[in-house]
């Protein structure tokens, strides 16, 4: 019989790879473990990871839009620069054309870029680069003179248009049937900053026929119109409304609007105190630059 020596048992040791801690790569030399520097670095890394995790949860087009937005905010894409085309986005991000198109649409909806007909998409100029349009609808009377917003530094860009037409779309607001005639004064106005608006004053034929001065010349600015009506003994009252619409091609050209920017339409109806409508004023302003102010009215009860 041969003695068999027992085999020594071997203990398997799993080697754990060294892992660098956030502080080992980013701490300042000599910074002790647990220092404020280490804590700040860990917090910053955690925030970055969280942001990335949230970004990855977004649809692909929003991830691309966010990437482009960060380039715009950082200045890598400056105002006026061309945004990568759909083909370039497809090649870079390996996505479909509809995804690339939706990414650009998301930037456009947020007001960061503009796409002109037949042109590339470019980074939009900041608000500081575009003159604001300050519009104050307050009416002030000084003796026989009426002061309106047009009295404060606004001037004609070109000769006003004067013509006679039917009431059409403004008929209901004027209390007129669609075929009844009106006189229309159209003006494009600008002020010292270069801001522009479109103004229209509509006077029904019946209003002009009832006041000799208007019958001789019904194409009047708001201030002149109020002065003529009050000198004829009319007691005036006004009703103002403001709404937003998408602009017509002529409005886009006249006010140099970017695609997708709506118009603010301020409408003022001038009536007598007994409710007879005498005239209608309409002012068109670019919604992305318009600032409408109004003096507070204090009523004591």
C-alpha distance (Angstrom), angle and dihedral (degrees) to the residues before:
residue distance angle dihedral
X1 . . .
X2 3.70 . .
X3 3.76 120.4 .
X4 3.76 112.7 -126.6
X5 3.77 114.8 -148.9
X6 3.76 114.0 -136.2
X7 3.79 114.4 -106.7
X8 3.76 115.4 -116.0
X9 3.78 112.9 -112.3
X10 3.77 117.7 -119.2
X11 3.72 121.8 -143.3
X12 3.77 113.8 -147.0
X13 3.74 112.8 -136.3
X14 3.81 117.4 -159.3
X15 3.74 111.4 -145.2
X16 3.73 114.3 -139.1
X17 3.81 113.1 -150.2
X18 3.73 116.4 -122.1
X19 3.76 112.0 -101.4
X20 3.74 122.3 -156.9
X21 3.77 114.1 -129.8
X22 3.77 119.2 -139.1
X23 3.76 89.8 -108.6
X24 3.80 93.8 54.7
X25 3.78 92.3 63.7
X26 3.74 101.7 36.2
X27 3.79 111.0 26.3
X28 3.74 118.6 109.1
X29 3.86 113.0 -105.6
X30 3.74 111.3 -82.1
X31 3.82 95.2 13.1
X32 3.82 107.9 147.2
X33 3.80 120.4 -121.9
X34 3.80 110.7 -90.2
X35 3.78 92.6 23.9
X36 3.83 123.9 147.7
X37 3.81 88.5 -104.4
X38 3.81 91.6 56.8
X39 3.81 92.1 46.8
X40 3.82 92.3 49.9
X41 3.81 91.6 48.7
X42 3.80 92.5 50.3
X43 3.82 91.1 48.1
X44 3.80 91.7 49.8
X45 3.79 91.9 48.5
X46 3.80 91.2 48.0
X47 3.82 91.4 50.7
X48 3.80 91.0 49.3
X49 3.79 92.0 50.2
X50 3.79 91.0 47.8
X51 3.81 91.6 50.7
X52 3.79 90.9 49.4
X53 3.79 91.6 48.5
X54 3.79 91.2 51.1
X55 3.81 91.1 46.9
X56 3.80 91.6 53.0
X57 3.80 89.8 55.9
X58 3.80 91.0 61.6
X59 3.81 122.7 92.3
X60 3.79 113.3 -91.1
X61 3.80 94.5 -106.1
X62 3.81 90.9 54.3
X63 3.80 91.1 49.4
X64 3.81 89.4 54.1
X65 3.81 91.5 45.3
X66 3.81 90.2 50.9
X67 3.81 91.1 50.3
X68 3.82 90.7 51.7
X69 3.80 91.1 44.2
X70 3.81 90.8 55.4
X71 3.81 89.3 52.3
X72 3.81 90.0 51.9
X73 3.80 93.6 47.4
X74 3.81 92.0 47.7
X75 3.81 91.4 50.5
X76 3.79 94.8 -115.1
X77 3.80 84.9 120.9
X78 3.80 106.4 38.6
X79 3.83 128.2 -165.2
X80 3.78 108.3 -70.3
X81 3.82 94.4 21.7
X82 3.78 117.4 129.2
X83 3.79 116.2 -108.9
X84 3.84 114.9 -133.0
X85 3.79 110.8 -84.6
X86 3.79 123.5 -114.6
X87 3.82 90.0 -100.7
X88 3.79 91.2 51.8
X89 3.81 92.0 48.7
X90 3.81 90.7 48.9
X91 3.80 91.1 52.1
X92 3.80 95.4 45.1
X93 3.81 100.5 42.8
X94 3.83 98.6 29.0
X95 3.80 93.5 -128.0
X96 3.78 136.7 133.8
X97 3.79 124.0 -89.3
X98 3.81 92.6 -108.9
X99 3.83 90.0 54.3
X100 3.80 91.4 50.6
X101 3.79 90.4 46.7
X102 3.81 92.1 50.1
X103 3.81 90.6 50.5
X104 3.80 91.5 56.3
X105 3.81 90.5 43.9
X106 3.81 89.7 54.3
X107 3.81 90.7 53.5
X108 3.78 90.4 47.4
X109 3.82 91.6 50.1
X110 3.81 89.9 52.6
X111 3.82 90.3 53.9
X112 3.80 96.0 -116.2
X113 3.81 98.1 115.0
X114 3.80 138.1 25.5
X115 3.78 131.4 -150.5
X116 3.78 118.0 -154.8
X117 3.79 121.7 -159.2
X118 3.78 109.0 -87.5
X119 3.80 92.6 2.4
X120 3.79 137.9 95.2
X121 3.79 124.2 -94.4
X122 3.80 112.3 -95.2
X123 3.79 136.3 -173.5
X124 3.77 109.0 -93.2
X125 3.78 120.3 -117.8
X126 3.78 114.1 -109.3
X127 3.77 120.8 -103.7
X128 3.79 88.8 -104.3
X129 3.81 88.8 62.9
X130 3.83 92.9 54.2
X131 3.81 118.8 64.1
X132 3.80 113.3 -116.5
X133 3.79 118.4 -121.8
X134 3.79 107.8 -131.5
X135 3.78 111.4 -164.1
X136 3.79 122.0 -176.1
X137 3.84 113.1 -176.7
X138 3.81 94.6 -169.0
X139 3.83 116.1 130.9
X140 3.80 118.7 -148.8
X141 3.79 126.8 -171.5
X142 3.79 120.3 -152.4
X143 3.80 107.9 -179.4
X144 3.80 106.0 -63.0
X145 3.82 92.4 -14.8
X146 3.79 122.8 94.1
X147 3.81 117.4 -155.5
X148 3.81 118.5 -157.5
X149 3.81 134.9 168.0
X150 3.81 89.6 -83.6
X151 3.79 89.1 63.1
X152 3.82 92.3 66.2
X153 3.80 104.3 82.1
X154 3.80 100.1 -56.7
X155 3.82 117.9 137.9
X156 3.81 137.0 176.3
X157 3.80 116.7 -88.7
X158 3.82 88.7 -156.5
X159 3.78 137.9 -9.8
X160 3.83 111.2 -53.5
X161 3.80 120.2 -111.1
X162 3.81 117.0 -119.3
X163 3.77 121.7 -171.6
X164 3.77 145.8 142.1
X165 3.82 119.5 -119.6
X166 3.78 142.1 153.0
X167 3.79 121.8 -82.8
X168 3.83 92.8 -108.5
X169 3.83 112.8 153.8
X170 3.83 93.6 2.3
X171 3.79 93.5 52.5
X172 3.83 96.8 96.5
X173 3.82 93.4 49.3
X174 3.80 89.8 49.5
X175 3.79 92.9 44.6
X176 3.81 90.4 -117.5
X177 3.77 133.9 131.5
X178 3.84 112.9 -110.4
X179 3.79 93.8 -105.5
X180 3.80 98.3 49.6
X181 3.84 115.1 113.8
X182 3.80 125.6 -110.6
X183 3.79 135.9 178.9
X184 3.82 116.1 -125.3
X185 3.81 129.6 -161.1
X186 3.82 112.5 -168.9
X187 3.79 122.8 -170.7
X188 3.79 137.5 174.3
X189 3.78 108.1 -148.5
X190 3.78 135.2 -167.4
X191 3.79 135.2 -177.4
X192 3.78 134.9 -153.0
X193 3.82 93.5 -77.1
X194 3.79 93.9 57.0
X195 3.82 93.9 -109.7
X196 3.80 114.8 143.7
X197 3.80 137.8 -156.3
X198 3.80 136.3 176.5
X199 3.80 118.9 -123.9
X200 3.79 130.3 -167.1
X201 3.81 128.4 -177.7
X202 3.82 116.3 -168.0
X203 3.80 120.3 -165.8
X204 3.82 118.7 -175.0
X205 3.79 116.8 -127.4
X206 3.81 89.0 -120.4
X207 3.85 91.8 57.3
X208 3.80 92.5 50.6
X209 3.80 93.6 45.3
X210 3.82 90.3 53.9
X211 3.84 95.3 53.9
X212 3.84 115.9 53.8
X213 3.82 94.9 -151.3
X214 3.79 91.2 53.4
X215 3.78 92.2 43.6
X216 3.82 88.2 58.4
X217 3.83 91.9 49.0
X218 3.83 118.0 2.5
X219 3.82 95.3 174.2
X220 3.81 101.3 96.7
X221 3.79 138.6 153.5
X222 3.83 114.8 -119.4
X223 3.80 94.8 -101.4
X224 3.82 93.0 49.3
X225 3.82 90.6 45.4
X226 3.82 92.9 54.1
X227 3.80 92.1 47.0
X228 3.81 92.5 51.1
X229 3.80 93.9 46.5
X230 3.81 94.7 47.9
X231 3.83 92.0 46.1
X232 3.81 86.0 54.8
X233 3.80 89.3 57.2
X234 3.81 100.1 -100.0
X235 3.78 117.5 147.1
X236 3.80 104.5 -144.2
X237 3.78 134.5 -148.0
X238 3.81 130.4 173.2
X239 3.78 139.3 -148.6
X240 3.82 119.6 -162.9
X241 3.81 129.5 -164.2
X242 3.82 133.1 173.1
X243 3.79 126.7 -159.2
X244 3.81 138.4 163.4
X245 3.80 125.8 -121.1
X246 3.78 136.4 166.8
X247 3.82 109.6 -98.8
X248 3.78 126.9 -111.4
X249 3.83 117.7 -122.8
X250 3.82 91.0 -100.4
X251 3.81 90.5 54.6
X252 3.81 91.4 49.7
X253 3.79 91.1 52.7
X254 3.80 96.4 43.4
X255 3.81 95.7 48.1
X256 3.84 96.7 31.1
X257 3.78 91.8 -124.8
X258 3.78 123.6 -176.4
X259 3.79 118.0 -122.3
X260 3.79 112.3 -82.4
X261 3.82 95.9 19.8
X262 3.81 110.7 128.9
X263 3.78 128.1 -144.7
X264 3.77 126.0 -117.7
X265 3.78 109.8 -137.3
X266 3.78 114.2 -157.6
X267 3.80 111.2 -167.2
X268 3.80 125.3 -170.0
X269 3.78 121.9 -172.3
X270 3.82 116.6 -160.3
X271 3.80 114.5 -153.0
X272 3.78 140.5 163.0
X273 3.77 118.1 -104.7
X274 3.80 89.3 -103.0
X275 3.83 91.0 58.7
X276 3.79 104.1 -99.2
X277 3.81 109.8 144.1
X278 3.81 112.1 -130.7
X279 3.81 105.1 172.9
X280 3.79 146.0 -13.1
X281 3.80 128.7 -137.1
X282 3.79 124.0 -163.3
X283 3.81 125.6 -170.4
X284 3.81 121.7 -171.7
X285 3.80 117.8 -155.3
X286 3.84 132.5 176.9
X287 3.80 105.4 -105.8
X288 3.81 94.9 -145.2
X289 3.82 92.6 59.2
X290 3.79 105.5 25.5
X291 3.79 120.2 116.8
X292 3.79 111.5 -173.9
X293 3.80 114.3 -165.2
X294 3.74 128.6 -175.3
X295 3.77 131.1 -174.1
X296 3.78 113.4 -116.3
X297 3.78 115.7 -111.9
X298 3.78 115.6 -144.6
X299 3.78 117.0 -154.2
X300 3.79 121.2 -168.5
X301 3.82 114.3 -147.3
